[in-house]
Amino acid sequence: MVIAVVLFPLAPAQAHVQRGGATGLTTGFYHPWSGWDHILAMVAVGVWGVQLGRPAIWLLPVTFPVIMSIGGFLGLIGCPLPGTEVGIGLSALLLGLMVAAEARPPLWVAILMVGIFGLYHGHAHGTELPPNEDGLSYSIGFVMATGCLHGVGITLGLVHRWKTGTIVLRIAGMVIALGGAFFTWRAML
Amino acid sequence: MNFFPRPKSRLRRLAFLFFVIGLPARAGAHLVTSGLGPVYDGMEHMLLSPDQWIMVAGLGLLAGLNGAAAGRAALFSFPCAWFAGGGTGHLIHLPLPLLIPGVALLVVGGLVAADLKAGRKIVVAVAVVLGFLQGYLNGVPPGAVDGAPLALLGASVVAFVILALGAGLAVNVEGWRRIVVRVAGSWMAAIGILLLGWTIRKS
């Protein structure tokens, strides 16, 4: 009886309906982490940036969220972008191959490539955004999460300074490319 | 008489769409009272409106990146413009397009990301224009009728503090710290673009 009396009044209600800014922020932050096709591509951008060195190490992770938000804008206003899922799958495949090969194209080519893929990722996010969220909070969470995923890639890429680390990154690139191939194949079915 | 002629080309349709969306609409940023008085209501409103304080912080970063003189000039011109804009909005009550907060974030974030060496005059001009517009949007809502000047004063004080913090962080930064500031600017621009999309979608 004593335990029951002590415990029951203290139990907080759990079944709150989430509304407002906090929901938008957490939902937006969660969204980019919700699919491996997005995660692999964004982490690959960070890793490739480290392999390319300065200024690509920060230019690529800056390009991706900005162009991605343009894609999100197009998705939000209902502007169609054909082959979105295939584009997302291809992004992981090609970025993984770049990491695996430690490719060093001219900087503008790398930026262009990352930008085009960012457009596809953003468009997919823009069309999938839930209608009743707080748009601003959602956008803040969404952009922050994308930046964090690039940060994960950059942090993992720091092992590039060691010879073993270089090999590990190239193997990771192959794994990302394989994942990308799977997602591309699935999108084309 | 045909008051709304059908746009012919795709470009005209797009321009027509933006014109329709950009038409004045009632601002949704109504002031919520805290019970602590209008000054604190204004402060609270500013702190609970991310679209506003992120823009102010971004403007602080822009001012700081352009040097101490630009930072000092923006520090005083922005809150004054904000207060003047708020007073004007409170008197006129003419709603402005809802796209302004998104555009403001995009402009400020883009300038920070580009690390534009704009100089003191341009930074002050940007601060005055954006401060006036954002202040105006805060002054328009009917909820701000009671003690509106004090509420606007409270919001202006918070704007001053946030801008000072942003400018202080960014002034004289070099190397990787400057890159971090520019990355933050790119995030602000990205948020602004998405906010524009949300605004258009909601309209």
Contacts between the chains, C-beta under 8 A, distances in Angstrom:
chain1	res1	chain2	res2	distance
A	21	B	50	7.6
A	58	B	179	5.0
A	58	B	182	7.7
A	58	B	183	6.3
A	61	B	183	7.2
A	62	B	113	6.7
A	62	B	182	7.2
A	62	B	183	5.7
A	62	B	186	4.4
A	65	B	186	6.4
A	65	B	187	6.4
A	65	B	190	4.6
A	66	B	113	7.5
A	66	B	186	5.4
A	66	B	189	5.9
A	66	B	190	5.1
A	66	B	193	7.5
A	68	B	190	7.1
A	69	B	189	7.6
A	69	B	190	3.8
A	69	B	191	7.4
A	69	B	193	4.1
A	69	B	194	5.0
A	70	B	193	5.9
A	72	B	193	7.3
A	72	B	194	5.2
A	72	B	197	6.0
A	73	B	193	5.1
A	73	B	194	6.4
A	73	B	196	6.2
A	73	B	197	3.9
A	74	B	197	7.8
A	75	B	197	7.5
A	76	B	194	7.3
A	76	B	197	3.3
A	76	B	198	6.2
A	76	B	200	6.8
A	76	B	201	4.7
A	77	B	197	5.9
A	77	B	200	5.0
A	77	B	201	6.4
A	78	B	201	7.8
A	126	B	194	7.9
A	126	B	197	6.4
A	135	B	194	7.4
A	135	B	195	6.3
A	135	B	198	3.0
A	135	B	199	7.4
A	135	B	201	7.8
A	135	B	202	7.1
A	136	B	50	5.9
A	136	B	51	5.3
A	136	B	191	7.5
A	136	B	195	5.6
A	136	B	198	7.2
A	137	B	50	6.9
A	138	B	194	7.9
A	138	B	198	7.7
A	139	B	190	7.8
A	139	B	191	4.9
A	139	B	194	3.7
A	139	B	195	5.7
A	139	B	198	6.9
A	140	B	50	6.3
A	140	B	54	7.7
A	140	B	191	5.7
A	142	B	194	6.9
A	143	B	187	5.1
A	143	B	190	4.7
A	143	B	191	5.4
A	143	B	194	7.2
A	144	B	187	7.2
A	147	B	183	7.4
A	147	B	187	6.1
